[in-house]
Structures are given as C-alpha cells and as structure tokens.
Amino acid sequence: MAEFEKDLKNNLYRIWNRMSSGAYFPPEVKAVAIPKSGGGTRILGVPSVGDRVAQTVVAAHLSVRVEPVFHPDS
C-alpha cells in the first residue's frame, strides 16, 4: 500500500487510462499461505493494490446502476 501511495497520482492515472481504453488486465495474484486452526495452511490469492482499486471502482459504478433492478429485500 505504501509503495502504491508513493506515486498515487500516476498509479491512479495508469489504472484509469488502461481501464478507459479497454487495455486493463489485472496482474497475477500473490499466493499467500495462511495457517489453518487445525494445522496445515490455506493458500489465498491476494490481488495487487492497483487491482483492488480497479475492482472497487467497477463495483461502485455497477452497483448504482443495478441496485434499482434488485428486489428491495435482496
């Protein structure tokens, strides 16, 4: 996160530029081993900070458009 924030303006511009031009492809996720309570480990795929930003933007953009379509109790 700190690395992304060091050049925040340019990093956000790069994401916007790639997404708006249709050239955005998320980088590979980082495999992180998480210990399980019963022993062993579970491998989780952790997206990059930039990819999480892109996912959040898309989710916010879509939710305001599709939320009115869903049933109020959903």
C-alpha positions as CSV (number, residue, x, y, z in Angstrom):
1,M,0.0,0.0,0.0
2,A,2.8,2.4,0.9
3,E,4.5,1.7,-2.4
4,F,1.3,2.5,-4.3
5,E,0.8,5.7,-2.3
6,K,4.3,7.0,-3.1
7,D,3.2,7.7,-6.6
8,L,-0.5,7.8,-6.1
9,K,-1.4,10.3,-8.8
10,N,0.4,8.4,-11.5
11,N,-0.7,5.0,-10.3
12,L,-4.4,6.1,-10.4
13,Y,-3.9,7.7,-13.8
14,R,-2.4,4.5,-15.1
15,I,-5.3,2.4,-13.9
16,W,-7.8,4.9,-15.3
17,N,-6.0,5.1,-18.6
18,R,-5.9,1.3,-19.0
19,M,-9.5,0.8,-17.9
20,S,-10.9,3.5,-20.1
21,S,-9.1,2.3,-23.2
22,G,-10.0,-1.4,-22.6
23,A,-6.4,-2.3,-22.1
24,Y,-6.6,-3.2,-18.4
25,F,-5.6,-6.7,-17.5
26,P,-5.1,-7.4,-13.8
27,P,-1.7,-8.7,-12.7
28,E,-1.3,-12.1,-11.3
29,V,-2.5,-12.5,-7.7
30,K,0.1,-13.1,-5.0
31,A,-0.1,-16.5,-3.3
32,V,-0.1,-16.2,0.5
33,A,0.0,-19.2,2.8
34,I,-2.4,-18.7,5.8
35,P,-2.2,-21.1,8.7
36,K,-5.3,-23.1,9.4
37,S,-6.5,-23.6,13.0
38,G,-6.4,-27.4,12.6
39,G,-2.9,-27.4,11.2
40,G,-1.7,-27.0,7.7
41,T,-2.0,-23.9,5.5
42,R,-4.5,-22.5,3.1
43,I,-3.3,-20.6,0.0
44,L,-5.1,-17.4,-0.7
45,G,-4.7,-15.3,-3.8
46,V,-4.2,-11.6,-2.9
47,P,-4.7,-9.1,-5.6
48,S,-2.4,-6.1,-6.0
49,V,-3.3,-2.7,-4.5
50,G,-4.0,-1.4,-8.0
51,D,-6.2,-4.2,-8.9
52,R,-8.2,-3.7,-5.7
53,V,-8.6,-0.1,-6.6
54,A,-9.9,-1.1,-10.1
55,Q,-12.3,-3.7,-8.6
56,T,-13.7,-1.1,-6.1
57,V,-14.3,1.4,-8.9
58,V,-16.1,-1.1,-11.1
59,A,-18.2,-2.3,-8.1
60,A,-19.2,1.2,-7.2
61,H,-20.0,2.1,-10.9
62,L,-22.1,-1.1,-11.4
63,S,-23.9,-1.1,-8.0
64,V,-25.6,2.3,-8.6
65,R,-26.9,1.0,-12.0
66,V,-28.0,-2.4,-11.0
67,E,-29.2,-1.8,-7.4
68,P,-32.6,-0.4,-8.6
69,V,-33.3,-3.6,-10.5
70,F,-32.9,-5.8,-7.5
71,H,-35.8,-6.6,-5.1
72,P,-35.7,-4.3,-2.0
73,D,-35.3,-7.3,0.3
74,S,-32.3,-8.7,-1.6
